[in-house]
Amino acid sequence: MIRIYGGTDEGRVRSVNQDAYVCEVLDSETAYAILCDGMGGAGGHIASSRTAQIIGHALSRGLASGTPAASFQALFTSAASAANAVIYDMARQDPALAGMGTTVVILAVKGGIAYIGHAGDSRIYEIIGEPPYPRKLTKDHSMVQQLVDVGRITEEEAKDHPKRNLITRAVGVEREVRLEYMEQPFVTGRLLLCTDGLYNFAPPEDHMDLILSCASDEDLYLLIDEANKAGGADNITALIVVK
């Protein structure tokens, strides 16, 4: 049986929550979740909520109609492209929305596989090992990650780098979006989806007890509260998928 627990909070500094998520469990072996972190001033919350809705609708319809697993990459790409076109056109037509966009993480679980697509620096972690620890499945699409990749800075230095919020991929910013896709065995265990407002202020590796004990949406807010206790300088969103 698949269960999904989710929550979002504007944090202690921001007056608007620009994060958004949607999720649905279709049956005991099939579910999906979409997580977005908006950006671009006044339009960030519009970009994230519309993207989550558009992609969520596409996945709900596709999974319910029996889309084969071999076509999931095409389903993800098509859904992200549709959202990108909507956000990009809205930003071009309304000067108040210029520059808006959003990160996206798309997860579908079917059978023993997790299907993942993402653009930006929101993340998915797999909880593995004994004692359990979080292993990051996604690689950030960011300027800082590029510096790490070429050996200019270390992973530890990246955590406090002044340019850590500059992302290189997003939905709605350019005419086309580049979605990274992967497949990961997921027979049993937990996955954590989160925005940078969570992992920058409440690193998953420091809060494994809350991740492992989460059994409701209310429990999930105990994890979000940890990010607020650490300053809550950004919107905070997390989902835990249990199988």
N, C-alpha and C positions, 0 to 999 in steps of 0.2 A: 504494500500500500504506500502511495506517495502522499506526503503532506508538505504544505508550504506555509511558512509563517513569515509575515512581512510587516514593516513599519517604516514611517518616515517622519522627520521632524525638521523644522526650519532652523534649529540650533539657537544659540544665544546671541548671535550678532546680526544675522540677516533678517530683514523684515518680511521677505517673501520666500516661500519654498519653491525652488526651481527644479527640485527632483520630482520624479514620478515613477510609478511602477504599476504593472498589471500582472496578474497571474491567474491560473485556472488549472484545477485537477480534473481531467476528463474521465479517467477511469483509474483502476488500480495500478496500471502500468504506463499511463500517458499523462503528461502535464507540460505546461510551459510557463515561463516567467520572462518579463521584459523589464529592464531597469534603465532609467535615463537620468542624466544630470545636465540640466539646461544651462545655457550661457548666453551672453549678449544683452545685458541690461534688461530693458522692459519686456523683451520677448522671450527670455529664457524659459519661463514657466510654460509659455505657450508651445515652444518647440518641444519640450520634454513630454508634456501631457499629450499633445497631438501625435507625436512619434510613438509613444507607448500604446495609444489607442489604435492607431493604424496597423502597427505590427501585431498587436494582440489580436485584433479582428482577423487578420490574415492567417495567423497561426491557429486560432480557434477553429476557423472554417477549414483550413487545410488538414489539421490533425483529425477533426471530427469526420471528414469525408474520406479518411483512409489514405492520405498521401503517403506513398512508400518512403521508407527511410532513405533510399538512394536519391530521392528528390528533395531532401530537406535543405541542402545547400542552395538549390535553386529557389525554394520557397523563402528562405531567409533573405537571399539577395533581392528577390522581387519585392518582398515586403519592405525592406530597408530603402530600396530605390523609390518605392511609392511614397514613403514618408519623407524622404529627402526632397522629392519634387514638390510636395505640398509646402514644406517649411521654406525651401529656397524661393518659391514663387511668392509666398506670403511676405518674406523679408524684402523682396524686390519691389513689391507693390505698395508697401506701407513704410515710409521713412522711419516711423517710430519703432519698427521691428528690425531695422537694418542690423546685420551682424549676428542675429540670433542663430542658435544651433544647439545641438545636444549630443552628449555621448550616448552610446547605447550598448547594452549587453542583452543578447537574446539567448535563451536557454529552452530547449525542448528535451524532455525525457521520454523515451519510449523503449520498453523492454529493458535491456541491460546497458543502454548507451545514453550518454548525455551529448546532445548536439548543441554546439556553441558558436555564436557569431558575435563579433564586437567591433566597435570603432570608438576610440578615445581612451580615457584612463579609468573608467569604472571597471570593476574586476569581478572575477569568479575564483574562489578558492575551493579546493577539495580538502576535506579533513581526512588525513591518513596517518598511519604509523601507530606505534605503541612505545612511549606515550603519544597520544594524538597531537598532530601539529598541522597547520594550514599550508598547503602547497598551492602557490598561485598558478592557475591554469592559463590565464590570459597575460599577454605582454602589453604594457601600456603603450599607446600610440602618443608619445610625448617627446618634446625636445630633450628632456632630461634622460629618458630611456635611450635615445639615440646616443647621447654622450656616454652612457654606461656601456652600450653595445660596442663602441669603438675604443673603450678603455680610457676615456678622458677623466671619468670620475667613477667612484665605487658605488655599489648599491646603497651603502650606508650614507655616503655623501649626498646621494640623490634625495634622501628623505627630507633634507633641509635646504635643498638648492633653491635659490630665489626664483628660478624659472620652472619650478616643478609643475606649475599649473598650465603651462603652455602645451596644448595638445596639437597633434599633427593630423588627426582624422576626426571628423564629426559629421553628424547628420544635419543637412540644411545649409552648410556654409559654402559649399561648392556645388556646381551643377550636377556632379556625380559623387556618390559616396563609395569609399572602398571598405568593404566589410571583410574582416579576417574570420575564417571559418575553421573549426576543428571538431573532432569527435573524440570522446573520452569514455572508456568503460565506467559504468555506474550501476553496479549490481545492488549494492547496499551501502549505506553511509550517509554523509551529509555534504552538501554544497552550500557555500556562502556567497551570495551576490551582494556587492556593496559599492557605494560611491566613495569618492575620496574624503568626504566629510566624516566617514566612519574610519577608514583605514589610516588616515593621517593622525587622528586623535585617539582612536581606540584600536590599535593594531591587533588584528585577530590573534596573533601568537601570544599576546598578553591576556587574552580573555577567553581561553579555550573552555573554561568551566561554564561560562554563560552560553557559548555556542553549543556545547555538548548537552547541556541540560534544557535547552529551549524546547518547549512543548506547546507553545501557544503564541499568539500575537503579543499578548501581554508580557510574556517572558522575553520576547525579542526586544521590547522597549528597555529592558534592563541593560542590554548591550548598547543601545542607542544612548542611554543615560550616561554611560561611561565616556562617550565622546563629548557629551555636554559638560561633564565634570572636568574634562581636560581642556575646556575653553569653548567648545561648540562654535568655532569661528566659521563654519560652513554648514550648509544643509546636510542632513544625515539620513541615509536610507540603507536598509539592509533587508535581505530575504534569506531565509534558511530553508533549503529543500532537503527533506528527510525521506529516505527510502529503506 
